[in-house]
Amino acid sequence: MIEKLFKKRTDNTLIQLFRYTFVGGAAFMVDFTTLFILTEFFKVYYLISAGIAFLFGVIVNYSLSISWIFNTRRFKNKWIEFGIFAFVGVVGLGLNEIFIWFFTEHVHFYYLISKLVSTAFVYLWNFFARKYILFR
């Protein structure tokens, strides 16, 4: 069972979602840490920090997704694939910014709490959009 969940190549959506949780966790840590450092130490406005941090997370996510999660690809050209992968990420970035702004400005959550709420929604968008657009 462990080998099936972590090692063997698979097209099983549930196993891919399981793996994506780890990949998403790693990308989230890069994203969240970058957001915190840029905002708290470099005094960059939190929405600008969120955008920059999110892009770092996308790069980590793509690298791990193509090497560990998705083995079936729709596009042979990796530049086209990355462009679409990044486009899905840009939509996710837009959702991320809207959720962070909304929960910070209107619900009055601390911006890092808003980021946590945003992450749940954007995680699901990113996985299913990428799975069905790129890797089926």
ZILIN-V826149 format. One record per pair of residues at least 12 apart in sequence whose C-alpha atoms are under 10 Angstrom apart, sorted by the first residue. I is the first residue (numbers start at 0). J is the second residue. D is the distance in whole Angstrom. If there is no record, write none. Layout:
I_J_D ; I_J_D
This chain:
4_17_8 ; 4_18_7 ; 5_17_9 ; 5_18_7 ; 5_67_9 ; 5_68_9 ; 6_67_8 ; 6_68_10 ; 7_67_9 ; 7_68_10 ; 8_66_10 ; 8_67_8 ; 8_68_8 ; 8_69_8 ; 8_70_7 ; 8_71_9 ; 9_67_9 ; 9_68_8 ; 9_69_8 ; 9_70_7 ; 9_71_9 ; 10_68_9 ; 10_69_7 ; 10_70_7 ; 10_71_7 ; 10_130_10 ; 10_134_9 ; 10_135_8 ; 11_68_10 ; 11_69_10 ; 12_68_10 ; 12_69_10 ; 12_126_10 ; 12_127_9 ; 12_130_8 ; 12_135_10 ; 14_68_9 ; 15_64_9 ; 15_67_9 ; 15_68_6 ; 15_69_7 ; 15_70_10 ; 15_126_9 ; 15_130_9 ; 16_68_8 ; 16_123_9 ; 16_126_7 ; 16_127_9 ; 16_130_9 ; 17_68_9 ; 18_63_10 ; 18_64_9 ; 18_67_8 ; 18_68_6 ; 18_69_10 ; 19_60_9 ; 19_63_9 ; 19_64_7 ; 19_67_9 ; 19_68_7 ; 19_69_9 ; 19_122_9 ; 19_123_10 ; 19_125_10 ; 19_126_7 ; 20_122_8 ; 20_123_10 ; 20_126_9 ; 21_60_10 ; 21_63_9 ; 22_56_10 ; 22_59_8 ; 22_60_6 ; 22_61_9 ; 22_62_9 ; 22_63_6 ; 22_64_7 ; 22_67_9 ; 22_68_9 ; 23_56_8 ; 23_57_9 ; 23_59_9 ; 23_60_6 ; 23_61_10 ; 23_63_9 ; 23_64_9 ; 23_118_9 ; 23_122_7 ; 23_125_9 ; 23_126_9 ; 24_56_10 ; 24_60_9 ; 24_118_10 ; 24_122_10 ; 25_56_8 ; 25_59_8 ; 25_60_8 ; 25_63_9 ; 26_52_10 ; 26_53_9 ; 26_54_10 ; 26_55_8 ; 26_56_4 ; 26_57_7 ; 26_58_8 ; 26_59_5 ; 26_60_5 ; 26_61_9 ; 26_62_10 ; 26_63_9 ; 27_52_9 ; 27_53_8 ; 27_55_9 ; 27_56_6 ; 27_57_9 ; 27_59_9 ; 27_60_9 ; 27_114_10 ; 27_115_9 ; 27_118_8 ; 27_122_9 ; 28_52_10 ; 28_56_8 ; 29_52_7 ; 29_53_8 ; 29_54_10 ; 29_55_7 ; 29_56_6 ; 29_57_9 ; 29_58_10 ; 29_59_8 ; 29_60_10 ; 30_48_9 ; 30_49_8 ; 30_50_9 ; 30_51_8 ; 30_52_5 ; 30_53_5 ; 30_54_8 ; 30_55_6 ; 30_56_5 ; 30_57_8 ; 30_59_9 ; 30_114_10 ; 31_48_10 ; 31_49_8 ; 31_52_7 ; 31_53_8 ; 31_55_10 ; 31_56_9 ; 31_111_8 ; 31_114_8 ; 31_115_9 ; 31_118_10 ; 32_52_8 ; 33_48_8 ; 33_49_8 ; 33_51_8 ; 33_52_5 ; 33_53_8 ; 33_55_8 ; 33_56_9 ; 34_46_9 ; 34_47_9 ; 34_48_5 ; 34_49_5 ; 34_50_8 ; 34_51_8 ; 34_52_5 ; 34_53_8 ; 34_55_10 ; 34_110_10 ; 34_111_9 ; 34_114_9 ; 35_48_8 ; 35_49_9 ; 35_52_9 ; 35_110_10 ; 35_111_8 ; 36_48_9 ; 36_52_10 ; 37_49_9 ; 37_51_9 ; 37_52_8 ; 45_96_10 ; 45_99_9 ; 45_100_9 ; 45_110_8 ; 45_111_9 ; 46_95_10 ; 46_96_7 ; 46_97_10 ; 46_99_8 ; 46_100_7 ; 46_110_9 ; 47_96_9 ; 49_92_9 ; 49_95_8 ; 49_96_7 ; 49_99_9 ; 49_110_10 ; 49_111_10 ; 49_114_8 ; 50_89_9 ; 50_92_7 ; 50_93_9 ; 50_95_8 ; 50_96_7 ; 51_92_10 ; 52_92_10 ; 53_88_8 ; 53_89_9 ; 53_91_9 ; 53_92_7 ; 53_95_8 ; 53_96_10 ; 54_85_9 ; 54_88_8 ; 54_89_8 ; 54_92_8 ; 56_88_9 ; 57_84_9 ; 57_85_7 ; 57_87_10 ; 57_88_6 ; 57_89_9 ; 57_91_10 ; 57_92_9 ; 57_125_10 ; 58_81_9 ; 58_84_10 ; 58_85_8 ; 58_88_10 ; 60_84_10 ; 60_88_10 ; 60_125_10 ; 61_80_10 ; 61_81_8 ; 61_84_7 ; 61_85_8 ; 61_88_10 ; 62_81_10 ; 64_126_10 ; 64_129_10 ; 64_134_10 ; 65_81_10 ; 65_134_9 ; 68_130_10 ; 68_134_9 ; 69_129_9 ; 69_130_8 ; 69_133_9 ; 69_134_6 ; 69_135_8 ; 70_134_7 ; 70_135_9 ; 71_130_10 ; 71_133_8 ; 71_134_5 ; 71_135_6 ; 72_130_9 ; 72_132_10 ; 72_133_6 ; 72_134_5 ; 72_135_6 ; 73_131_10 ; 73_132_8 ; 73_133_5 ; 73_134_6 ; 73_135_7 ; 74_133_7 ; 74_134_9 ; 80_129_10 ; 80_132_10 ; 80_133_7 ; 80_134_9 ; 81_133_9 ; 83_129_8 ; 83_132_8 ; 83_133_8 ; 84_125_9 ; 84_128_9 ; 84_129_7 ; 84_130_10 ; 84_132_9 ; 84_133_8 ; 85_129_10 ; 86_129_10 ; 87_124_8 ; 87_125_7 ; 87_126_9 ; 87_128_7 ; 87_129_7 ; 87_132_9 ; 87_133_10 ; 88_121_9 ; 88_124_9 ; 88_125_7 ; 88_128_9 ; 88_129_9 ; 89_125_10 ; 90_121_9 ; 90_124_9 ; 90_125_9 ; 90_128_10 ; 91_117_10 ; 91_118_9 ; 91_120_9 ; 91_121_6 ; 91_122_8 ; 91_123_10 ; 91_124_7 ; 91_125_6 ; 91_128_10 ; 92_117_10 ; 92_121_8 ; 92_125_10 ; 93_121_9 ; 94_117_8 ; 94_118_9 ; 94_120_8 ; 94_121_7 ; 94_124_9 ; 95_113_9 ; 95_114_8 ; 95_115_10 ; 95_116_9 ; 95_117_6 ; 95_118_7 ; 95_119_10 ; 95_120_8 ; 95_121_6 ; 95_122_10 ; 96_113_10 ; 96_114_9 ; 96_117_8 ; 97_117_9 ; 98_113_7 ; 98_114_8 ; 98_115_10 ; 98_116_8 ; 98_117_5 ; 98_118_9 ; 98_120_9 ; 98_121_9 ; 99_111_8 ; 99_112_9 ; 99_113_5 ; 99_114_6 ; 99_115_9 ; 99_116_8 ; 99_117_6 ; 99_118_9 ; 100_113_8 ; 100_114_9 ; 100_117_10 ; 101_113_8 ; 101_117_10 ; 102_114_9 ; 102_116_8 ; 102_117_9
